[in-house]
């Protein structure tokens, strides 16, 4: 009975989330375009799928992705675990958490490689550039960018260095790179920042950051815990712009 | 019926592919690095199953209902609609898609939990609910305004790099006066907003607009909209933090 009530509540909640766009599309179709919805029943069924799917996804998030992110942060920063990790005792205090940085790197590199939206962007880039930008080259550049971003973001959380200095410095780099990059790669690079932060990765990475800030002594979740997503969106831009410059230089060299 | 099942199967594979790298990396770390007896796996497995099933249904439903209607509307309005209706449409599209963006719902709830824990807001379900909703509405309005700005830019052919660079300068300036506890959430909200629901519809709007005006590059103009949609939420959430 309790489960029934909870699921009912859930469907209502996600129904309310979807309601604005459903109403607004309906009204526009009717009043501005002046035609009824094409395929009315299909649309209704589709919205039912959207609502139920959203509800299930949010519960799954609460049950799996959030706990996993926190658990990894807790276990990898546990003093008992740190005592067993190699050379940790000889390192400066922020570097003792190197397993967390490696974990961030691994998550950051592996998730964009599986991202369908990124594969589509890479194929398009390859086509538009006449083969100068290779599909794998772009995907690897983005993956390395996200990996380095998440990893650096973890270092920032541990050290407690202010987020906006990093971000401001990052955007200065992006602006400088934009000035000297081939024009073709610029929109792709900016797009890749948004494309990589997928619906599954964002909650996990957020939980990792919050767990890390809670586990490291002297850090506050509110002041230090957020910011990993911002890093994961910024560094792919830098990586892809750099990749564009490299392939431009290489192309010049091989050209007769 | 068979086609529908095949389509659902394909979406399920897509969701699995999204989750797979995470499962692999975490398993490798658990087995080789942490080497502790595994935590209670059953609820985690159940949750992961719900994530895959939920994402599958969600994306299947989006493809069935929201994408076709939204894309057709965006395209036909951009082609021949009046500027007034186009602007209203752009705003509501940005707002509506952002409100239902799953990653934003999740991050806003997390932010409310943390804010309550650290005493910024009251430690009650009601206060947390209001804070999370306020955050999402702020981001929704920001994306709506971003699209209006982006459409105006496309119509009047303003310089994109200039506006983006100017925008980030404003963001950095406001950061210096914003309360410190909102900064992280604000910067993250820029990356969270442009996701599953928003990007395809915004792209349709951009491509429709750019192809209805002569001498424009659809790729460049569609990209401009997304760039604004990542920038303005940072600004708006910083201001939200100053007001709350």
Interface residues (C-beta under 8 A of the other chain):
Chain A: X17 X18 X20 X21 X24 X25 X28 X29 X32 X33 X37 X38 X39 X42 X43 X44 X45 X46 X47 X48 X49 X50 X51 X52 X53 X54 X55 X56 X57 X58 X59 X60 X61 X62 X63 X64 X65 X66 X67 X68 X71 X72 X75 X76 X81 X99 X103 X106 X107 X110 X111 X113 X114 X115 X116 X117 X128 X162 X163 X164 X167 X168 X171 X175 X178 X187 X190 X191 X193 X194 X195 X197 X198 X199 X200 X201 X202 X203 X204 X206 X207 X210 X220 X221 X222 X223 X224 X225 X226 X227 X228 X229 X230 X232 X233
Chain B: X14 X15 X17 X18 X19 X20 X21 X22 X24 X25 X26 X28 X29 X33 X34 X36 X39 X43 X44 X45 X46 X47 X48 X49 X50 X51 X52 X53 X54 X55 X56 X57 X58 X59 X60 X61 X62 X63 X64 X65 X66 X68 X69 X70 X72 X73 X76 X77 X81 X85 X89 X92 X93 X95 X96 X97 X99 X100 X102 X103 X105 X106 X107 X110 X111 X114 X115 X117 X118 X120 X161 X165 X168 X172 X175 X180 X181 X183 X184 X185 X187 X188 X190 X191 X192 X194 X195 X196 X199 X219 X220 X223 X226 X227 X229 X230
